[in-house]
Amino acid sequence: MTSTVLRAGGWELDLTEHVAVMAIVNRTPDSFYDRGATFALDAAIAAGAAAFDQGAEIVDIGGVKFAPGPPVPVEEECARVIPVVRALAPLGLVSVDTFHPEVAAAAMDAGAAIINDTTGLHDPRMAEVVGAGEAALVIAHSLAAPRTQLPQPHYDDVVAEVADFLRERVSLALSSGVPHDRIVIDPGHDLNKNTRHSLELTRRLAELSELGLPLLVALSNKDFVGETLDRERGDRLAGSLAAAVWCAMNGARIVRVHNVRETVDAMRMVEAIEGWREPAYLLHNTRPEGNE
């Protein structure tokens, strides 16, 4: 990976031998996982602060879910996310999940260090807005227009086609003024993809890490985990952790998750196995008298 230090809104995140955890906080009444549990402002702020306390280095705030649904006006989306950004920005890296350039601009003004565009710069103005500021930009692969369905998506080679898409959108971001060290790519598990596509992306993730940019994966509790294991939404933690560990071992450097504490432990264990970090302490079989 050629870009090992991510620069984001005045912060620097060294991903050379480290996997960062990005926590999800949804200020939506209809998010697929928490079903509105953090829609209230106080609940959203508390969840974000708790995520930082549990070891997340990034908190990603969303005001509109990815799935199809009625449009949410820009003003309403701003009203949902901006107060949370202002409250959490002093605590750590805050990301905003949006496809609206106007929301991105307001979020950066409020202290957001990362803009997470799950539509892959569907609106090219997003790259210009981020390029004019200091925030980092996450570019995800997705094919449909925002909040619309792509029935029965087809790929001849999902990994090659995702890689080509990401190369094109990264080129757009660079030409719009977003520096290389402020760009993150996301293959977009489940976004306009079926379960076989998402499994293929996971299995061959190392090919995408060869694009030379920090790689984010958003696997947490997604349908491809549920369909693979026959598990309902609230029973996908084990499968999500297994997928996250596989991805970390194959090049992912940011994992976007709902279950922060468990994922932080999993990533720190990966780092220790890789030899990137020391154990928290050494006691077992280190004393002359033994300590089985």
C-alpha positions as CSV (number, residue, x, y, z in Angstrom):
1,M,0.0,0.0,0.0
2,T,1.7,3.2,-1.1
3,S,-0.6,5.6,0.8
4,T,-0.1,4.5,4.4
5,V,-0.9,7.7,6.3
6,L,-4.5,9.0,5.8
7,R,-4.7,12.8,6.2
8,A,-8.2,13.9,7.2
9,G,-9.3,17.4,8.4
10,G,-6.1,18.1,10.3
11,W,-5.8,14.5,11.7
12,E,-3.3,11.9,10.6
13,L,-4.2,8.2,10.8
14,D,-1.2,5.9,10.3
15,L,-2.5,2.7,8.6
16,T,0.9,1.2,7.8
17,E,0.5,-1.6,10.4
18,H,-2.9,-0.8,11.9
19,V,-6.5,-1.5,11.2
20,A,-8.8,1.3,12.3
21,V,-12.4,0.7,13.4
22,M,-15.1,3.1,12.1
23,A,-18.3,3.0,14.2
24,I,-21.7,3.5,12.6
25,V,-24.2,6.0,14.1
26,N,-27.4,6.4,12.2
27,R,-29.6,9.5,12.7
28,T,-32.3,7.8,10.7
29,P,-35.7,6.4,11.8
30,D,-35.4,3.5,9.4
31,S,-31.8,2.2,9.3
32,F,-31.5,-1.5,8.4
33,Y,-29.8,-2.6,11.6
34,D,-30.7,-0.4,14.6
35,R,-34.2,0.6,13.4
36,G,-34.0,4.1,14.7
37,A,-32.3,3.4,18.0
38,T,-30.0,6.4,17.6
39,F,-32.4,8.7,15.7
40,A,-32.8,11.0,18.7
41,L,-30.1,13.6,19.0
42,D,-29.0,12.7,22.5
43,A,-28.9,9.0,21.7
44,A,-26.8,9.6,18.6
45,I,-24.3,11.7,20.5
46,A,-24.1,9.2,23.3
47,A,-23.6,6.4,20.9
48,G,-20.7,8.2,19.1
49,A,-19.0,9.1,22.4
50,A,-19.3,5.5,23.6
51,A,-17.8,4.2,20.3
52,F,-14.8,6.4,20.8
53,D,-14.5,5.1,24.4
54,Q,-14.6,1.5,23.1
55,G,-11.7,2.1,20.8
56,A,-13.2,3.3,17.5
57,E,-11.0,5.9,15.8
58,I,-13.7,7.1,13.4
59,V,-17.4,7.6,14.0
60,D,-19.4,7.7,10.8
61,I,-22.7,9.6,11.0
62,G,-25.5,9.0,8.5
63,G,-28.7,11.0,8.1
64,V,-30.2,9.0,5.2
65,K,-30.1,5.2,4.7
66,F,-28.6,3.8,1.5
67,A,-31.6,1.6,0.7
68,P,-34.5,2.9,-1.5
69,G,-37.0,5.1,0.2
70,P,-38.6,8.6,0.1
71,P,-36.2,11.5,-0.5
72,V,-34.9,13.3,2.5
73,P,-34.4,17.1,1.8
74,V,-30.9,18.4,2.1
75,E,-32.1,20.7,4.9
76,E,-33.5,17.8,6.9
77,E,-30.3,15.7,6.4
78,C,-28.2,18.6,7.6
79,A,-30.5,19.0,10.7
80,R,-29.9,15.4,11.5
81,V,-26.1,15.1,11.1
82,I,-24.6,18.6,11.8
83,P,-25.4,18.8,15.5
84,V,-23.9,15.3,16.0
85,V,-20.7,16.3,14.1
86,R,-20.3,19.4,16.3
87,A,-20.7,17.4,19.4
88,L,-18.3,14.6,18.5
89,A,-15.6,16.4,16.5
90,P,-13.6,17.3,19.6
91,L,-13.5,13.6,20.6
92,G,-12.0,12.1,17.4
93,L,-12.3,11.6,13.7
94,V,-15.9,12.2,12.6
95,S,-17.1,11.0,9.2
96,V,-20.4,11.8,7.5
97,D,-22.1,9.3,5.2
98,T,-23.7,11.4,2.5
99,F,-24.1,11.7,-1.3
100,H,-25.1,15.4,-1.2
101,P,-22.3,17.9,-1.8
102,E,-24.3,20.5,0.2
103,V,-24.4,18.2,3.2
104,A,-20.7,17.5,2.9
105,A,-19.8,21.1,2.8
106,A,-21.9,21.9,5.9
107,A,-20.4,18.8,7.7
108,M,-16.8,19.9,7.0
109,D,-17.6,23.4,8.3
110,A,-18.9,21.7,11.5
111,G,-15.7,19.7,11.9
112,A,-16.2,16.5,9.9
113,A,-12.8,15.0,8.9
114,I,-14.1,12.4,6.4
115,I,-16.9,12.4,3.8
116,N,-18.1,8.9,3.1
117,D,-19.8,8.8,-0.3
118,T,-21.5,5.4,-0.7
119,T,-22.6,6.3,-4.2
120,G,-19.1,6.5,-5.6
121,L,-19.2,10.2,-6.6
122,H,-22.5,9.8,-8.4
123,D,-22.6,13.6,-8.2
124,P,-19.1,14.8,-9.4
125,R,-19.6,18.0,-7.4
126,M,-18.8,16.0,-4.3
127,A,-15.2,15.6,-5.3
128,E,-14.9,19.4,-5.9
129,V,-16.4,20.2,-2.5
130,V,-14.1,17.8,-0.7
131,G,-11.1,18.9,-2.8
132,A,-11.7,22.5,-1.7
133,G,-11.5,21.5,2.0
134,E,-9.3,19.3,4.1
135,A,-11.5,16.3,4.7
136,A,-10.6,12.8,3.4
137,L,-13.0,11.2,0.9
138,V,-14.2,7.6,1.0
139,I,-15.2,6.4,-2.5
140,A,-17.5,3.4,-2.5
141,H,-18.5,1.2,-5.5
142,S,-22.2,1.3,-6.3
143,L,-23.9,1.5,-9.7
144,A,-27.5,2.6,-9.2
145,A,-28.6,6.2,-8.8
146,P,-28.8,7.1,-5.1
147,R,-31.6,5.4,-3.2
148,T,-32.7,3.4,-6.2
149,Q,-32.8,-0.4,-6.7
150,L,-30.6,-2.3,-9.2
151,P,-32.6,-5.5,-9.8
152,Q,-30.5,-8.6,-10.4
153,P,-27.1,-7.0,-10.7
154,H,-24.8,-8.8,-13.1
155,Y,-21.0,-8.7,-13.3
156,D,-18.8,-10.8,-15.6
157,D,-15.9,-10.4,-13.1
158,V,-17.1,-8.4,-10.0
159,V,-13.6,-7.8,-8.7
160,A,-12.2,-6.5,-12.0
161,E,-15.3,-4.3,-12.6
162,V,-15.2,-2.9,-9.1
163,A,-11.5,-2.1,-9.5
164,D,-12.1,-0.4,-12.8
165,F,-14.9,1.7,-11.3
166,L,-12.8,2.7,-8.4
167,R,-9.8,3.7,-10.6
168,E,-12.0,5.9,-12.6
169,R,-13.6,7.6,-9.6
170,V,-10.2,8.1,-7.9
171,S,-9.0,9.8,-11.1
172,L,-12.0,12.1,-10.9
173,A,-11.3,12.9,-7.3
174,L,-7.6,13.6,-8.0
175,S,-8.5,15.9,-10.9
176,S,-10.9,17.7,-8.6
177,G,-8.3,18.6,-6.1
178,V,-8.5,15.7,-3.6
179,P,-4.9,14.7,-2.8
180,H,-3.9,11.0,-3.0
181,D,-3.3,10.9,0.8
182,R,-6.9,11.9,1.5
183,I,-8.6,9.2,-0.5
184,V,-10.0,5.8,0.8
185,I,-11.7,3.2,-1.4
186,D,-14.5,0.9,-0.5
187,P,-15.6,-2.1,-2.7
188,G,-19.2,-1.7,-1.5
189,H,-20.2,-5.1,-0.1
190,D,-23.9,-5.7,-0.8
191,L,-24.3,-2.3,-2.6
192,N,-25.9,-3.3,-5.9
193,K,-24.5,-6.8,-5.4
194,N,-25.8,-10.1,-4.4
195,T,-24.4,-12.5,-1.8
196,R,-22.1,-14.3,-4.3
197,H,-20.7,-11.0,-5.5
198,S,-19.9,-9.9,-1.9
199,L,-18.3,-13.2,-1.1
200,E,-16.2,-13.0,-4.3
201,L,-15.1,-9.5,-3.3
202,T,-14.1,-10.7,0.1
203,R,-12.3,-13.7,-1.1
204,R,-10.2,-11.7,-3.6
205,L,-9.9,-8.5,-1.6
206,A,-6.1,-8.6,-1.8
207,E,-6.5,-7.7,-5.5
208,L,-8.2,-4.4,-4.6
209,S,-5.6,-3.5,-2.0
210,E,-3.2,-3.5,-4.9
211,L,-4.8,-0.2,-6.1
212,G,-2.5,1.5,-3.6
213,L,-5.0,3.3,-1.4
214,P,-6.3,2.6,2.1
215,L,-9.1,0.1,1.7
216,L,-12.3,0.3,3.8
217,V,-14.7,-2.6,4.1
218,A,-18.3,-2.2,5.4
219,L,-19.4,-5.7,6.2
220,S,-21.1,-5.4,9.5
221,N,-24.4,-7.4,9.8
222,K,-25.0,-7.2,6.1
223,D,-27.3,-9.5,4.2
224,F,-24.5,-11.4,2.5
225,V,-23.5,-12.5,6.1
226,G,-27.0,-13.4,6.9
227,E,-27.7,-15.3,3.7
228,T,-24.4,-17.2,3.9
229,L,-25.1,-18.4,7.5
230,D,-28.9,-18.3,7.6
231,R,-28.9,-15.8,10.4
232,E,-31.3,-12.9,11.1
233,R,-30.1,-9.3,11.4
234,G,-29.5,-9.5,15.2
235,D,-27.5,-12.7,15.0
236,R,-24.7,-11.9,12.5
237,L,-21.9,-10.8,14.8
238,A,-19.8,-13.9,14.5
239,G,-20.0,-13.9,10.8
240,S,-19.3,-10.2,10.6
241,L,-16.2,-10.6,12.7
242,A,-15.0,-13.6,10.6
243,A,-15.4,-11.5,7.5
244,A,-13.6,-8.5,9.0
245,V,-10.7,-10.6,10.2
246,W,-10.3,-12.1,6.7
247,C,-10.4,-8.7,5.1
248,A,-7.9,-7.3,7.6
249,M,-5.5,-10.1,6.8
250,N,-6.0,-9.4,3.1
251,G,-5.4,-5.6,3.0
252,A,-8.3,-3.8,4.6
253,R,-7.2,-1.0,6.8
254,I,-10.5,0.4,8.0
255,V,-13.5,-1.6,9.0
256,R,-16.9,0.0,9.4
257,V,-19.0,-1.7,12.0
258,H,-22.0,-1.6,14.4
259,N,-20.4,-3.8,17.1
260,V,-17.4,-1.7,18.1
261,R,-15.8,-3.3,21.2
262,E,-15.9,-6.8,19.7
263,T,-14.4,-5.6,16.4
264,V,-11.7,-3.5,18.1
265,D,-10.6,-6.7,20.0
266,A,-10.6,-8.7,16.7
267,M,-8.5,-6.1,14.9
268,R,-6.0,-5.7,17.8
269,M,-5.6,-9.5,17.8
270,V,-4.9,-9.5,14.0
271,E,-2.3,-6.8,14.6
272,A,-0.6,-8.9,17.3
273,I,-0.6,-12.0,15.1
274,E,0.9,-10.0,12.3
275,G,3.6,-8.8,14.7
276,W,2.4,-5.1,14.4
277,R,1.7,-4.6,18.1
278,E,2.8,-6.1,21.4
279,P,0.4,-7.9,23.7
280,A,-1.2,-5.7,26.4
281,Y,0.8,-7.6,29.0
282,L,2.9,-10.8,29.4
283,L,2.2,-13.2,32.3
284,H,1.5,-16.7,31.1
285,N,4.6,-19.0,31.5
286,T,6.9,-16.0,32.1
287,R,7.6,-16.6,35.8
288,P,10.3,-19.0,37.0
289,E,7.9,-20.9,39.2
290,G,5.3,-21.2,36.4
291,N,1.7,-20.0,36.3
292,E,-0.4,-22.5,34.4
